[in-house]
Amino acid sequence: MSSSHFTATTDSIAQALEAKTPSEAISILYCIIDSPSSSSEALRIKEQAITNLSDLLRQENRAEDLRNLLTQLRPFFSLIPKAKTAKIVRGVIDAVAKIPDTSDLQISLCKDMVAWTRAEKRTFLRQRVEARLAALLMENKEYSEALTLLSGLIKEVRRLDDKLLLVDIDLLESKLHFSLRNLPKAKAALTAARTAANAIYVPPAQQGTIDLQSGILHAEEKDYKTAYSYFFEAFEAFNALEDPRAVFSLKYMLLCKIMVNQADDVAGIISSKAGLQYVGPELDAMKAVADAHAKRSLIEPFSKVEIAHIAELIELPVDHVEKKLSQMILDKKFAGTLDQGAGCLIIFEDPKTDAIYPATLETISNIGKVVDSLYVRSAKIMA
């Protein structure tokens, strides 16, 4: 049977599923979508055909065809409820996102859909596509445009009090400010996301994202113990969902252990039931860092260096380097000593300022002021 004879029926859907090649199935599904029937049953079957077609086009890496599909479906969207339209549009955009090297196409597609939704006055869908567009712009390092888009969107969504979308947008704003190295604004946006999330049910994936961002911000402030607890929560959420961000959270957990001098715990975490699922080059690298930290062959500076090695690095004669180092030590520009017998430079730790001496001087000074004050008062009384 020619693909042009297929109509919006369950038999047509079944024949598309049984097609011998993807191209044949795609052709049948296009015919189902293009069929003129608009009964409630036909519309339901067309929705199914759109879902199947999106999956096939994604598997075949036909991103441009997915974009054209959304344009082709605009007349169909006027026949179905707005909520179903939003689901289909977001499904197609998600399908494009799963195809490699399509970031520019995704941005262009989202901009097209924003323009269409604005013209059709579909506010609910527009706001969600704009949020997706802001995320894509941030990933593309177009921070200025992303921030401008988010600023207007946040005000609009707050007026509507759409808490679920507000959590997404505030989280995105936090990530954006963090990318711009504006830590205070990143923390403020994350606090706003948490406040909105506390008022509603938040899906586990979204809660995991909040915990992951919280951990990142705490780690940036060198509060590694708190950061570890957030990364652990994020890991548990993503691991349960089989989300690829689980290994990302796990790596952060291991780094936090290293930063608080608990590198010995790294091997135990990796060999745990949850950790074994993610064994591979990424965790091997983290274990190597932990081993290097334990052996003090990473992070800490050397305390003893051969003078000949320094001379080789800066390409100067050894006697000249030795003389210069000696002068620097005498001038107190460098804390260390020369072991000329071994031909080494021994480096001292930076001396810590004793806080007792200035504090004692300040106390004595204050006592002196009190004594002077008492003397003045007693002189007035005696007079």
C-alpha positions as CSV (number, residue, x, y, z in Angstrom):
1,M,0.0,0.0,0.0
2,S,1.3,3.5,-0.9
3,S,2.1,5.6,2.2
4,S,-0.1,8.4,0.8
5,H,-3.2,6.2,1.5
6,F,-2.6,6.0,5.3
7,T,-5.1,7.7,7.5
8,A,-5.3,8.5,11.2
9,T,-6.3,5.1,12.5
10,T,-4.8,2.6,14.9
11,D,-4.1,0.2,12.0
12,S,-1.9,2.9,10.4
13,I,0.1,3.4,13.6
14,A,0.6,-0.4,13.8
15,Q,1.8,-0.5,10.2
16,A,4.3,2.3,11.0
17,L,5.6,0.3,13.9
18,E,6.0,-2.8,11.7
19,A,7.7,-1.0,8.9
20,K,10.9,-2.6,7.7
21,T,13.0,0.6,7.6
22,P,13.0,3.8,9.6
23,S,12.5,5.9,6.4
24,E,9.3,3.8,5.6
25,A,7.9,4.3,9.1
26,I,8.7,8.0,9.0
27,S,6.8,8.3,5.7
28,I,3.7,6.6,7.1
29,L,3.7,8.7,10.2
30,Y,3.9,11.9,8.1
31,C,0.9,10.7,6.1
32,I,-1.1,10.1,9.3
33,I,-0.3,13.6,10.6
34,D,-1.3,15.1,7.2
35,S,-4.6,13.2,6.9
36,P,-7.6,15.6,6.9
37,S,-9.6,13.8,9.6
38,S,-10.2,15.9,12.8
39,S,-12.4,13.8,14.9
40,S,-11.4,13.3,18.6
41,E,-10.2,9.8,17.9
42,A,-8.2,11.0,14.8
43,L,-6.6,13.8,16.9
44,R,-5.6,11.3,19.6
45,I,-4.0,9.0,17.0
46,K,-2.2,12.0,15.4
47,E,-0.7,12.9,18.8
48,Q,0.6,9.4,19.1
49,A,2.0,9.6,15.5
50,I,3.8,12.9,16.4
51,T,5.4,11.3,19.4
52,N,6.6,8.2,17.4
53,L,7.8,10.5,14.6
54,S,9.8,12.6,17.0
55,D,11.5,9.5,18.4
56,L,12.3,8.2,14.9
57,L,13.7,11.5,13.7
58,R,15.8,11.8,16.8
59,Q,17.2,8.3,16.3
60,E,18.1,9.2,12.7
61,N,19.7,12.4,13.9
62,R,17.4,14.5,11.6
63,A,17.4,17.7,13.7
64,E,16.3,20.0,10.8
65,D,13.3,17.7,10.1
66,L,12.3,18.0,13.8
67,R,12.4,21.8,13.5
68,N,10.3,21.7,10.3
69,L,7.9,19.4,12.0
70,L,7.0,22.0,14.6
71,T,6.3,24.6,11.9
72,Q,4.2,22.0,10.0
73,L,2.2,21.2,13.1
74,R,1.0,24.8,13.8
75,P,-2.4,24.4,12.1
76,F,-2.9,21.1,14.1
77,F,-2.1,23.0,17.4
78,S,-5.2,25.1,16.9
79,L,-7.4,21.9,17.1
80,I,-6.1,20.5,20.4
81,P,-6.0,21.9,23.9
82,K,-3.1,24.3,24.8
83,A,-1.7,21.9,27.5
84,K,-1.3,19.2,24.8
85,T,0.3,21.7,22.5
86,A,2.8,22.6,25.2
87,K,3.6,18.9,25.8
88,I,4.2,18.2,22.1
89,V,6.4,21.4,21.6
90,R,8.5,20.6,24.6
91,G,8.8,17.0,23.5
92,V,10.1,17.9,20.1
93,I,12.6,20.5,21.6
94,D,13.8,17.7,24.0
95,A,14.2,15.4,21.0
96,V,16.4,18.0,19.2
97,A,18.5,18.4,22.4
98,K,19.4,14.7,22.3
99,I,21.0,15.0,18.9
100,P,24.7,16.0,19.2
101,D,26.1,19.4,18.0
102,T,22.7,21.1,17.6
103,S,23.0,23.9,20.2
104,D,22.7,26.6,17.5
105,L,19.7,24.9,15.9
106,Q,18.1,24.6,19.4
107,I,18.5,28.3,20.0
108,S,17.1,29.2,16.6
109,L,14.2,26.8,17.1
110,C,13.4,28.2,20.6
111,K,13.5,31.8,19.2
112,D,11.0,30.8,16.4
113,M,8.7,29.2,18.9
114,V,8.9,32.2,21.3
115,A,7.8,34.5,18.4
116,W,4.9,32.1,17.4
117,T,3.7,31.7,21.0
118,R,3.8,35.5,21.5
119,A,1.8,36.0,18.4
120,E,-0.7,33.3,19.4
121,K,-0.8,34.6,23.0
122,R,0.1,31.3,24.5
123,T,1.7,32.7,27.6
124,F,2.2,29.4,29.5
125,L,4.1,27.8,26.7
126,R,6.1,30.9,25.8
127,Q,7.5,31.3,29.3
128,R,8.7,27.7,29.4
129,V,10.3,28.0,25.9
130,E,12.0,31.3,27.0
131,A,13.4,29.6,30.1
132,R,14.7,26.8,27.8
133,L,16.2,29.5,25.5
134,A,17.9,31.2,28.4
135,A,19.5,27.9,29.5
136,L,20.8,27.3,25.9
137,L,22.2,30.8,25.7
138,M,24.0,30.3,29.0
139,E,25.5,27.0,27.7
140,N,26.6,28.8,24.6
141,K,28.3,31.4,26.8
142,E,26.0,34.2,25.6
143,Y,25.6,35.5,29.1
144,S,24.4,39.0,28.4
145,E,21.5,37.9,26.3
146,A,20.6,35.1,28.7
147,L,20.6,37.6,31.7
148,T,18.4,40.1,29.8
149,L,15.9,37.4,28.9
150,L,15.8,36.0,32.4
151,S,15.4,39.4,34.1
152,G,12.1,40.1,32.2
153,L,10.9,36.5,32.6
154,I,11.4,36.4,36.4
155,K,9.3,39.5,36.9
156,E,6.5,38.1,34.8
157,V,6.5,34.7,36.4
158,R,6.5,36.2,39.9
159,R,3.4,38.2,39.1
160,L,1.7,35.0,38.0
161,D,3.0,33.1,41.0
162,D,3.9,30.0,39.0
163,K,6.1,28.4,41.7
164,L,7.3,25.4,39.7
165,L,8.5,27.5,36.8
166,L,9.9,30.1,39.2
167,V,12.1,27.4,40.8
168,D,13.5,26.5,37.4
169,I,14.2,30.2,36.5
170,D,15.7,31.1,39.9
171,L,18.0,28.1,39.6
172,L,19.0,29.1,36.1
173,E,19.7,32.6,37.3
174,S,21.9,31.3,40.1
175,K,23.9,29.2,37.6
176,L,24.2,32.2,35.3
177,H,25.5,34.5,38.0
178,F,27.9,31.8,39.2
179,S,29.2,31.6,35.6
180,L,29.8,35.3,35.7
181,R,31.6,34.9,39.1
182,N,29.0,37.0,40.9
183,L,28.7,34.8,44.0
184,P,26.4,37.0,46.1
185,K,23.8,37.2,43.4
186,A,24.2,33.4,42.7
187,K,23.4,32.7,46.4
188,A,20.5,35.1,46.4
189,A,18.9,33.5,43.4
190,L,19.4,30.0,44.9
191,T,17.7,31.2,48.1
192,A,14.8,32.4,46.1
193,A,14.6,29.0,44.3
194,R,14.6,27.2,47.7
195,T,11.9,29.5,49.0
196,A,9.7,28.8,46.0
197,A,10.4,25.1,46.2
198,N,9.4,24.9,49.9
199,A,5.9,26.0,48.9
200,I,5.2,23.2,46.4
201,Y,6.0,19.6,45.6
202,V,9.3,19.5,43.7
203,P,10.2,16.5,41.5
204,P,13.3,14.6,42.6
205,A,15.3,15.6,39.6
206,Q,14.7,19.3,40.3
207,Q,15.4,18.8,44.0
208,G,18.7,17.1,43.0
209,T,19.6,20.1,40.8
210,I,18.9,22.5,43.8
211,D,21.2,20.4,46.0
212,L,23.9,20.2,43.4
213,Q,23.9,24.0,43.0
214,S,23.9,24.5,46.8
215,G,27.0,22.2,47.0
216,I,28.8,24.1,44.3
217,L,28.3,27.4,46.0
218,H,29.3,26.1,49.4
219,A,32.5,24.6,47.9
220,E,33.2,27.9,46.3
221,E,33.2,29.4,49.8
222,K,35.5,26.6,51.0
223,D,32.8,25.1,53.2
224,Y,33.6,21.6,52.0
225,K,31.8,19.7,54.8
226,T,28.4,21.4,54.0
227,A,29.1,21.1,50.3
228,Y,29.7,17.3,50.7
229,S,26.3,16.8,52.4
230,Y,24.5,18.7,49.5
231,F,26.5,16.7,46.9
232,F,25.5,13.5,48.7
233,E,21.8,14.4,48.5
234,A,22.1,15.3,44.9
235,F,23.9,12.0,44.1
236,E,21.2,10.0,45.8
237,A,18.5,11.7,43.9
238,F,20.2,11.4,40.5
239,N,21.3,7.8,41.2
240,A,17.7,6.7,41.9
241,L,16.6,8.4,38.6
242,E,19.6,7.0,36.6
243,D,20.4,10.6,35.7
244,P,23.9,11.1,34.1
245,R,24.5,13.9,36.6
246,A,24.9,11.3,39.3
247,V,28.6,10.7,38.4
248,F,29.1,14.5,38.3
249,S,27.8,14.8,41.9
250,L,29.9,11.8,43.0
251,K,33.1,13.4,41.7
252,Y,32.3,16.5,43.6
253,M,31.8,14.4,46.8
254,L,35.2,12.8,46.3
255,L,36.8,16.2,45.8
256,C,35.3,17.5,49.0
257,K,36.7,14.5,50.9
258,I,40.2,15.3,49.5
259,M,39.9,19.0,50.4
260,V,39.1,18.2,54.1
261,N,42.1,15.9,54.3
262,Q,40.0,12.7,54.3
263,A,41.4,11.3,51.1
264,D,41.4,7.8,52.7
265,D,37.6,7.8,52.5
266,V,37.7,8.1,48.7
267,A,38.4,4.4,48.0
268,G,35.6,3.4,50.3
269,I,33.1,5.6,48.6
270,I,34.1,4.3,45.1
271,S,33.9,0.7,46.3
272,S,30.4,1.2,47.8
273,K,27.4,-0.4,46.2
274,A,26.3,3.0,44.7
275,G,29.9,3.9,43.7
276,L,30.6,0.7,41.8
277,Q,28.0,1.6,39.2
278,Y,30.1,4.5,38.0
279,V,33.5,2.9,38.0
280,G,35.5,4.2,35.0
281,P,38.1,6.7,33.9
282,E,36.4,9.6,35.8
283,L,36.5,7.9,39.2
284,D,39.9,6.4,38.4
285,A,41.1,10.0,38.0
286,M,39.6,11.1,41.3
287,K,41.3,8.1,43.1
288,A,44.6,9.1,41.5
289,V,44.2,12.6,42.9
290,A,43.4,11.2,46.4
291,D,46.4,8.9,46.3
292,A,48.6,11.8,45.2
293,H,47.2,13.9,48.1
294,A,47.9,11.1,50.6
295,K,51.5,10.8,49.4
296,R,51.8,14.6,49.5
297,S,53.0,14.6,45.9
298,L,50.2,17.0,44.9
299,I,48.9,20.4,46.1
300,E,51.6,21.1,48.7
301,P,54.8,23.0,47.6
302,F,58.3,21.5,48.0
303,S,60.2,22.2,51.2
304,K,63.6,21.3,49.7
305,V,64.9,22.0,46.2
306,E,68.2,21.3,44.5
307,I,69.9,24.6,43.4
308,A,71.1,22.9,40.2
309,H,67.5,22.2,39.4
310,I,66.5,25.8,39.9
311,A,69.4,26.9,37.7
312,E,68.3,24.5,35.0
313,L,64.8,25.8,35.0
314,I,65.7,29.4,34.7
315,E,68.7,28.7,32.5
316,L,71.3,30.5,34.6
317,P,74.7,29.4,36.0
318,V,74.5,27.6,39.4
319,D,76.9,30.0,41.2
320,H,74.9,33.0,40.0
321,V,71.7,31.4,41.3
322,E,73.3,30.5,44.6
323,K,74.6,34.0,45.1
324,K,71.2,35.6,44.3
325,L,69.3,33.2,46.6
326,S,71.8,34.0,49.4
327,Q,71.2,37.7,48.9
328,M,67.4,37.3,48.9
329,I,67.6,35.4,52.2
330,L,69.8,38.1,53.8
331,D,67.4,40.8,52.6
332,K,64.6,38.8,54.2
333,K,62.8,38.6,50.9
334,F,62.8,34.8,51.1
335,A,62.4,32.6,54.2
336,G,64.9,29.8,53.9
337,T,68.6,28.7,54.1
338,L,71.2,27.3,51.8
339,D,72.7,23.8,52.5
340,Q,75.8,24.3,50.4
341,G,77.1,20.8,51.3
342,A,74.1,19.1,49.8
343,G,73.6,21.9,47.2
344,C,70.0,22.4,48.3
345,L,67.7,25.3,49.1
346,I,65.7,24.6,52.3
347,I,62.4,26.5,52.4
348,F,60.9,27.6,55.7
349,E,57.2,27.9,56.3
350,D,55.9,31.5,56.4
351,P,56.2,32.6,60.1
352,K,52.9,33.2,61.7
353,T,52.4,36.5,63.5
354,D,52.1,36.2,67.2
355,A,48.8,37.8,68.1
356,I,49.6,37.9,71.9
357,Y,52.2,40.7,71.6
358,P,50.0,43.3,70.0
359,A,47.0,42.3,72.1
360,T,49.2,42.7,75.3
361,L,50.4,46.2,74.2
362,E,46.7,47.2,73.5
363,T,45.7,46.0,77.0
364,I,48.5,47.9,78.7
365,S,47.6,51.0,76.7
366,N,43.9,50.7,77.8
367,I,45.0,50.2,81.4
368,G,47.1,53.4,81.1
369,K,44.1,55.3,79.9
370,V,42.0,54.0,82.8
371,V,44.6,55.0,85.3
372,D,44.9,58.5,83.8
373,S,41.1,58.9,83.9
374,L,41.0,57.8,87.6
375,Y,43.8,60.2,88.4
376,V,42.0,63.1,86.8
377,R,38.8,62.3,88.7
378,S,40.6,61.9,92.0
379,A,42.4,65.3,91.4
380,K,39.0,66.9,90.9
381,I,37.6,65.4,94.1
382,M,40.6,66.4,96.2
383,A,40.3,69.9,94.8
